[in-house]
Amino acid sequence: MADAKPKTSPKAIKFLFGGLAGMGATVFVQPLDLVKNRMQLSGQGTKAREYKTSFHALFSILRNEGVGGIYTGLSAGLLRQATYTTTRLGIYTILFEKMTSSDGRPPNFFLKALIGMTAGAIGAFVGTPAEVALIRMTADGRLPADQRRGYKNVFNALVRITKEEGVTTLWRGCIPTMARAVVVNAAQLASYSQSKQALLDSGAQHTHALTHAHSLSVTHTLHDYVCVFSGYFRDDILCHFCASMISGLVTTAASMPVDIVKTRIQNMKMIDGKPEYKNGLEVLVRVVGKEGFFSLWKGFTPYYARLGPHTVLTFIFLEQMNRLYKTYVLDV
C-alpha cells in the first residue's frame, strides 16, 4: 500500500503565518526604521542636519520623546507587514507553482528572480498606504508642535489623509516604493544565495584544512584555530544569519537612493498649493545638489542593521508557527 500523502498547511495559513512572522519581526526592529526615516529627512533642502549620526538620532529621540517615542508608527509598521508581506508571499507562491513544470522541477534562478521582483512590486503597491502612514508618523516628532500631523494610529492616519488630501495621496510615492521593492528583491535573491554558498564552501574548506592539519601533526594552536572555524558554517540558522547580513550590506547599498526618494515624496507637504517635489528625479537632483552625493545613503546604519535581523527573526517566527500548527492541528 502506498504511503499516505503527508499533510500540509493550507495556502491561506501559509500566507497568514508569513504576514504574522513579518509583523513579529517588526516589533523588534521598528526603532531602527524610525531612526532611518529621521536620518533621511534630516537636513532636507538647505537646513543644517538635525542628526550627526544614527546614534545621535536615537539618543535625541529618547531624550526628547521618551522610550515610547522610538516606537512611534508601530501600528503603521505592523499594517505594512500585514499588507506587503502577505501579498508578496501570496503572489510569489502562486507564480512559483505556475512556473513549476509538470514533473515537479522548480523554475531556474532567473525565473525565481523575476517572480520575486514581480511579487515584490505588487506587494509594495498594496502596502503603499501603510508605508505613507509609517513615514509620516515616524517623521512627526522632529517637527515643531504646531506643524505636527498628530495621527493617533495608522487607521486614524489613513482616514485623515483620505479626507484632507484625497484617496490618491495614500499611493503617493508608489512608483519609487515599487522600484525599491524590485531592487531589494533582485539584490537579496542574488546576494543571499551567493553569500550562503560562499559560507558553506568556506566551511568545507576549513574542514579540509582541519584534516590536513591532523595529517601534518601541526601545533595545537593551529589545530584549535581550524577547529573553531571548521564548524561555523553549516546549513543552519547561524549560516542564514551571516548570509542575511552580507546580503543586507549589498541590498542596502543598492536600494537606499531609491528609498530616500520614496521617504521624501511620501513625507512632503503642499506649499502654496504645489507639492515640494514634482517627481523622484527632482528629489535625487536636489538631494545631491544641496546635501551632497553621499546624502543618498543617509540612515545607512539603521537600515542595514534592520534588514538582516528582520529577515532572520521572520524566519524564526515562521518556523515556530509552522511547528506549532503541525503539532496541534495537522498531527492531531
Contacts in CASP RR format, 6 or more apart in sequence:
PFRMAT RR
TARGET T0000
AUTHOR 0000-0000-0000
METHOD contacts of the structure
MODEL  1
MADAKPKTSPKAIKFLFGGLAGMGATVFVQPLDLVKNRMQLSGQGTKARE
YKTSFHALFSILRNEGVGGIYTGLSAGLLRQATYTTTRLGIYTILFEKMT
SSDGRPPNFFLKALIGMTAGAIGAFVGTPAEVALIRMTADGRLPADQRRG
YKNVFNALVRITKEEGVTTLWRGCIPTMARAVVVNAAQLASYSQSKQALL
DSGAQHTHALTHAHSLSVTHTLHDYVCVFSGYFRDDILCHFCASMISGLV
TTAASMPVDIVKTRIQNMKMIDGKPEYKNGLEVLVRVVGKEGFFSLWKGF
TPYYARLGPHTVLTFIFLEQMNRLYKTYVLDV
7 330 0 8 1.000
7 331 0 8 1.000
8 330 0 8 1.000
9 17 0 8 1.000
9 322 0 8 1.000
9 325 0 8 1.000
9 326 0 8 1.000
9 330 0 8 1.000
11 90 0 8 1.000
11 93 0 8 1.000
13 325 0 8 1.000
14 89 0 8 1.000
14 90 0 8 1.000
14 93 0 8 1.000
15 86 0 8 1.000
15 89 0 8 1.000
15 90 0 8 1.000
15 93 0 8 1.000
16 86 0 8 1.000
17 318 0 8 1.000
17 321 0 8 1.000
17 322 0 8 1.000
17 325 0 8 1.000
18 85 0 8 1.000
18 86 0 8 1.000
18 89 0 8 1.000
18 314 0 8 1.000
18 318 0 8 1.000
19 81 0 8 1.000
19 82 0 8 1.000
19 85 0 8 1.000
19 86 0 8 1.000
19 89 0 8 1.000
20 317 0 8 1.000
20 321 0 8 1.000
21 85 0 8 1.000
21 313 0 8 1.000
21 314 0 8 1.000
21 315 0 8 1.000
21 317 0 8 1.000
21 318 0 8 1.000
21 321 0 8 1.000
22 81 0 8 1.000
22 85 0 8 1.000
22 310 0 8 1.000
22 313 0 8 1.000
22 314 0 8 1.000
22 317 0 8 1.000
23 78 0 8 1.000
23 81 0 8 1.000
23 82 0 8 1.000
23 85 0 8 1.000
24 81 0 8 1.000
24 313 0 8 1.000
24 314 0 8 1.000
24 317 0 8 1.000
25 81 0 8 1.000
25 309 0 8 1.000
25 310 0 8 1.000
25 311 0 8 1.000
25 313 0 8 1.000
25 314 0 8 1.000
25 317 0 8 1.000
26 33 0 8 1.000
26 74 0 8 1.000
26 77 0 8 1.000
26 78 0 8 1.000
26 80 0 8 1.000
26 81 0 8 1.000
26 310 0 8 1.000
27 74 0 8 1.000
27 78 0 8 1.000
28 309 0 8 1.000
28 310 0 8 1.000
28 313 0 8 1.000
29 306 0 8 1.000
29 309 0 8 1.000
29 310 0 8 1.000
29 313 0 8 1.000
30 70 0 8 1.000
30 71 0 8 1.000
30 73 0 8 1.000
30 74 0 8 1.000
30 77 0 8 1.000
31 58 0 8 1.000
31 70 0 8 1.000
31 71 0 8 1.000
32 302 0 8 1.000
32 303 0 8 1.000
32 305 0 8 1.000
32 306 0 8 1.000
33 77 0 8 1.000
33 134 0 8 1.000
33 138 0 8 1.000
33 302 0 8 1.000
33 306 0 8 1.000
34 61 0 8 1.000
34 69 0 8 1.000
34 70 0 8 1.000
34 71 0 8 1.000
34 72 0 8 1.000
34 73 0 8 1.000
34 138 0 8 1.000
35 54 0 8 1.000
35 57 0 8 1.000
35 58 0 8 1.000
35 61 0 8 1.000
35 70 0 8 1.000
35 299 0 8 1.000
35 302 0 8 1.000
36 54 0 8 1.000
36 299 0 8 1.000
36 302 0 8 1.000
36 303 0 8 1.000
36 306 0 8 1.000
37 134 0 8 1.000
37 135 0 8 1.000
37 138 0 8 1.000
37 139 0 8 1.000
37 263 0 8 1.000
38 50 0 8 1.000
38 51 0 8 1.000
38 57 0 8 1.000
38 61 0 8 1.000
38 138 0 8 1.000
38 139 0 8 1.000
38 142 0 8 1.000
39 51 0 8 1.000
39 54 0 8 1.000
39 57 0 8 1.000
39 298 0 8 1.000
39 299 0 8 1.000
39 302 0 8 1.000
40 259 0 8 1.000
40 260 0 8 1.000
40 263 0 8 1.000
40 264 0 8 1.000
40 298 0 8 1.000
40 299 0 8 1.000
41 139 0 8 1.000
41 142 0 8 1.000
41 263 0 8 1.000
41 264 0 8 1.000
41 267 0 8 1.000
42 49 0 8 1.000
42 50 0 8 1.000
42 51 0 8 1.000
42 57 0 8 1.000
42 142 0 8 1.000
42 298 0 8 1.000
43 49 0 8 1.000
43 50 0 8 1.000
43 291 0 8 1.000
44 264 0 8 1.000
44 291 0 8 1.000
45 286 0 8 1.000
45 290 0 8 1.000
45 291 0 8 1.000
46 290 0 8 1.000
50 57 0 8 1.000
50 60 0 8 1.000
50 142 0 8 1.000
51 57 0 8 1.000
51 60 0 8 1.000
53 301 0 8 1.000
54 299 0 8 1.000
54 301 0 8 1.000
54 302 0 8 1.000
58 70 0 8 1.000
58 302 0 8 1.000
61 69 0 8 1.000
61 70 0 8 1.000
61 141 0 8 1.000
62 69 0 8 1.000
62 70 0 8 1.000
64 141 0 8 1.000
65 72 0 8 1.000
65 141 0 8 1.000
69 141 0 8 1.000
72 137 0 8 1.000
72 138 0 8 1.000
72 140 0 8 1.000
72 141 0 8 1.000
73 133 0 8 1.000
73 134 0 8 1.000
73 137 0 8 1.000
73 138 0 8 1.000
73 154 0 8 1.000
75 137 0 8 1.000
75 153 0 8 1.000
75 154 0 8 1.000
75 155 0 8 1.000
76 130 0 8 1.000
76 131 0 8 1.000
76 133 0 8 1.000
76 134 0 8 1.000
76 137 0 8 1.000
76 138 0 8 1.000
76 153 0 8 1.000
76 154 0 8 1.000
76 157 0 8 1.000
77 130 0 8 1.000
77 134 0 8 1.000
77 154 0 8 1.000
78 154 0 8 1.000
79 130 0 8 1.000
79 133 0 8 1.000
79 154 0 8 1.000
80 127 0 8 1.000
80 130 0 8 1.000
80 131 0 8 1.000
80 134 0 8 1.000
82 130 0 8 1.000
83 123 0 8 1.000
83 126 0 8 1.000
83 127 0 8 1.000
83 129 0 8 1.000
83 130 0 8 1.000
84 120 0 8 1.000
84 123 0 8 1.000
84 124 0 8 1.000
84 126 0 8 1.000
84 127 0 8 1.000
84 130 0 8 1.000
84 131 0 8 1.000
85 314 0 8 1.000
87 119 0 8 1.000
87 122 0 8 1.000
87 123 0 8 1.000
87 126 0 8 1.000
87 127 0 8 1.000
88 116 0 8 1.000
88 119 0 8 1.000
88 120 0 8 1.000
88 122 0 8 1.000
88 123 0 8 1.000
88 124 0 8 1.000
88 181 0 8 1.000
89 119 0 8 1.000
90 119 0 8 1.000
91 118 0 8 1.000
91 119 0 8 1.000
91 120 0 8 1.000
91 122 0 8 1.000
91 123 0 8 1.000
92 115 0 8 1.000
92 116 0 8 1.000
92 119 0 8 1.000
92 120 0 8 1.000
95 115 0 8 1.000
95 116 0 8 1.000
95 118 0 8 1.000
95 119 0 8 1.000
96 106 0 8 1.000
96 107 0 8 1.000
96 112 0 8 1.000
96 115 0 8 1.000
99 106 0 8 1.000
99 107 0 8 1.000
99 111 0 8 1.000
99 115 0 8 1.000
100 106 0 8 1.000
100 107 0 8 1.000
106 112 0 8 1.000
107 115 0 8 1.000
109 189 0 8 1.000
109 193 0 8 1.000
112 189 0 8 1.000
113 185 0 8 1.000
113 186 0 8 1.000
113 189 0 8 1.000
113 190 0 8 1.000
116 185 0 8 1.000
116 189 0 8 1.000
117 181 0 8 1.000
117 182 0 8 1.000
117 185 0 8 1.000
117 186 0 8 1.000
119 185 0 8 1.000
120 178 0 8 1.000
120 181 0 8 1.000
120 182 0 8 1.000
120 184 0 8 1.000
120 185 0 8 1.000
121 178 0 8 1.000
121 181 0 8 1.000
121 182 0 8 1.000
123 181 0 8 1.000
124 131 0 8 1.000
124 174 0 8 1.000
124 177 0 8 1.000
124 178 0 8 1.000
124 180 0 8 1.000
124 181 0 8 1.000
125 171 0 8 1.000
125 174 0 8 1.000
125 177 0 8 1.000
125 178 0 8 1.000
127 177 0 8 1.000
128 170 0 8 1.000
128 171 0 8 1.000
128 172 0 8 1.000
128 173 0 8 1.000
128 174 0 8 1.000
128 177 0 8 1.000
129 158 0 8 1.000
129 170 0 8 1.000
129 171 0 8 1.000
130 154 0 8 1.000
130 158 0 8 1.000
131 177 0 8 1.000
131 262 0 8 1.000
131 266 0 8 1.000
132 161 0 8 1.000
132 169 0 8 1.000
132 170 0 8 1.000
132 171 0 8 1.000
132 172 0 8 1.000
132 173 0 8 1.000
132 266 0 8 1.000
133 151 0 8 1.000
133 154 0 8 1.000
133 157 0 8 1.000
133 158 0 8 1.000
133 161 0 8 1.000
134 154 0 8 1.000
135 262 0 8 1.000
135 263 0 8 1.000
135 266 0 8 1.000
135 267 0 8 1.000
136 149 0 8 1.000
136 151 0 8 1.000
136 157 0 8 1.000
136 161 0 8 1.000
136 266 0 8 1.000
136 267 0 8 1.000
137 149 0 8 1.000
137 151 0 8 1.000
137 154 0 8 1.000
137 157 0 8 1.000
139 267 0 8 1.000
140 148 0 8 1.000
140 149 0 8 1.000
140 150 0 8 1.000
140 151 0 8 1.000
141 148 0 8 1.000
149 157 0 8 1.000
149 160 0 8 1.000
151 157 0 8 1.000
151 160 0 8 1.000
158 170 0 8 1.000
161 169 0 8 1.000
161 170 0 8 1.000
162 169 0 8 1.000
162 170 0 8 1.000
172 265 0 8 1.000
172 266 0 8 1.000
173 262 0 8 1.000
173 265 0 8 1.000
173 266 0 8 1.000
175 280 0 8 1.000
176 258 0 8 1.000
176 259 0 8 1.000
176 261 0 8 1.000
176 262 0 8 1.000
176 265 0 8 1.000
176 280 0 8 1.000
177 262 0 8 1.000
177 266 0 8 1.000
179 258 0 8 1.000
180 255 0 8 1.000
180 258 0 8 1.000
180 259 0 8 1.000
180 262 0 8 1.000
183 251 0 8 1.000
183 254 0 8 1.000
183 255 0 8 1.000
183 258 0 8 1.000
184 251 0 8 1.000
184 254 0 8 1.000
184 255 0 8 1.000
187 247 0 8 1.000
187 250 0 8 1.000
187 251 0 8 1.000
187 254 0 8 1.000
187 255 0 8 1.000
188 247 0 8 1.000
188 248 0 8 1.000
188 251 0 8 1.000
191 246 0 8 1.000
191 247 0 8 1.000
191 248 0 8 1.000
191 250 0 8 1.000
191 251 0 8 1.000
192 243 0 8 1.000
192 244 0 8 1.000
192 247 0 8 1.000
195 242 0 8 1.000
195 243 0 8 1.000
195 246 0 8 1.000
195 247 0 8 1.000
196 235 0 8 1.000
196 239 0 8 1.000
196 240 0 8 1.000
196 243 0 8 1.000
199 232 0 8 1.000
199 233 0 8 1.000
199 239 0 8 1.000
199 242 0 8 1.000
199 243 0 8 1.000
199 246 0 8 1.000
200 233 0 8 1.000
200 234 0 8 1.000
200 235 0 8 1.000
200 239 0 8 1.000
202 232 0 8 1.000
202 233 0 8 1.000
203 229 0 8 1.000
203 230 0 8 1.000
203 231 0 8 1.000
203 232 0 8 1.000
203 233 0 8 1.000
203 234 0 8 1.000
206 226 0 8 1.000
206 229 0 8 1.000
206 230 0 8 1.000
206 231 0 8 1.000
206 232 0 8 1.000
207 230 0 8 1.000
207 231 0 8 1.000
209 226 0 8 1.000
209 230 0 8 1.000
210 223 0 8 1.000
210 226 0 8 1.000
210 227 0 8 1.000
210 230 0 8 1.000
213 222 0 8 1.000
213 223 0 8 1.000
213 226 0 8 1.000
214 223 0 8 1.000
232 238 0 8 1.000
233 239 0 8 1.000
233 242 0 8 1.000
237 312 0 8 1.000
237 315 0 8 1.000
237 316 0 8 1.000
240 312 0 8 1.000
240 315 0 8 1.000
241 308 0 8 1.000
241 312 0 8 1.000
244 307 0 8 1.000
244 308 0 8 1.000
244 311 0 8 1.000
244 312 0 8 1.000
245 308 0 8 1.000
247 308 0 8 1.000
248 304 0 8 1.000
248 307 0 8 1.000
248 308 0 8 1.000
249 304 0 8 1.000
251 307 0 8 1.000
252 300 0 8 1.000
252 303 0 8 1.000
252 304 0 8 1.000
252 307 0 8 1.000
253 297 0 8 1.000
253 300 0 8 1.000
256 296 0 8 1.000
256 297 0 8 1.000
256 298 0 8 1.000
256 299 0 8 1.000
256 300 0 8 1.000
256 303 0 8 1.000
257 284 0 8 1.000
257 296 0 8 1.000
257 297 0 8 1.000
259 303 0 8 1.000
260 283 0 8 1.000
260 287 0 8 1.000
260 295 0 8 1.000
260 296 0 8 1.000
260 298 0 8 1.000
261 280 0 8 1.000
261 283 0 8 1.000
261 284 0 8 1.000
264 276 0 8 1.000
264 277 0 8 1.000
264 283 0 8 1.000
264 287 0 8 1.000
265 277 0 8 1.000
265 280 0 8 1.000
265 283 0 8 1.000
268 275 0 8 1.000
268 276 0 8 1.000
268 277 0 8 1.000
269 276 0 8 1.000
270 276 0 8 1.000
277 283 0 8 1.000
277 286 0 8 1.000
284 296 0 8 1.000
287 295 0 8 1.000
287 296 0 8 1.000
288 295 0 8 1.000
288 296 0 8 1.000
END
